[in-house]
Amino acid sequence: MTGLVSRTNDVECALSSVSDDTHYLRVRLRQERPIPLDVELDCGRGELLALVGPSGSGKTTILRCIAGLHRAEQGFIACDGTTWLDTGHGINLPPQRRSVGFVPQHYALFPHLTAEANVRFALGRLPRSRRAVRANELFALVNLSGLEGRNPAELSGGQQQRVALARALARDPAVLLLDEPFSAVDQVTRRKMQRELAQLRERIRLPIILVTHDLDEAVSLANRMVVLHRGRSLQAGSPAEVMSRPRDAEVARLVDQQNLFQGEVIGRRSDSDRTLLRWLGYTLEARLAPAFPAGSQVDWLVPPCSVVLHRQHRSSRGDHWNSVRGTVAEMLVLGGTAEILVRVKGTVNCDAVDLLAFSVPTRTAMRYGVAVGKPITVSLLADDLHIMPPTTRQA
């Protein structure tokens, strides 16, 4: 549906060199207050970019800057070759001249208007005779046909969200901005609407920027994600890359990686592309990390899904399995999953202790005899051990 992309050729302003799909939307923002920002991001046509980070990290402010509702102290925003903001050259298009569809967190529907009237309000650019037809097309697009005559108070949270989305699309935007769009709906509705958004993305082929606190939502929906903290963009990449290869321990904590440890690089296996890592007296194999020579103090992580439980009394299958031993410190059964915390004590020449988290199906934990206080052996998959620069130590 290429008609959803507005060209705004009548806008007389400087043009950036951005015209390809990869960098269809480019954003650079800097400010000290009211919320500090130091952000760079881009979003391609047909791509969904998720902004994740704790409350106060500037996610909503970024959307407001793109929409023209807030002006950063310094910044540049360009979309489809048109510059919307360039503080260095005095360019700052008002919201009505930016081709943006914005769905705010609480939808901001007019309570005294029907769902159809809310959508038709955004169709003022069309001849009156075309507005009803276009409104019906949009209601069909967001799976809300038949509810056009209801007021917002007569609609569920999910239905209100669909009305807000239809109204945003009524502007034929070049960019779609979604601020926590599923926060007000129950889990069943949330999952259904996430699927609908994934389908809609394929149909409208717009750059979509999604603000969310839900990491699972970002991982399942986004082509790429940006991790934000205190207004800074710390890392951008595919969800798989950011989750499994965070830039440093700060990013790892923000994406809820539990197994963060400190170690020392001791070399490289001569017969394989593996970095050797010393931890609690164990020698572990990790994914090759050529940036860290022998002797480097590093942070490292292993995702819980890459911790493999051994059967009791069964020997490990070699050093490359990164076999480590410990004692079960905690086991919490949550339905079909057992969340296990292992106290790993150092080897003979190391007195340090670390806690290692992982989960297995509850039936597996029962079959293997896992219980608090019992010894346990696990393997850490070498391909998933990720080495990072060391956390800056306070003097």
Disulfide bonds with the S-S distance in Angstrom:
none
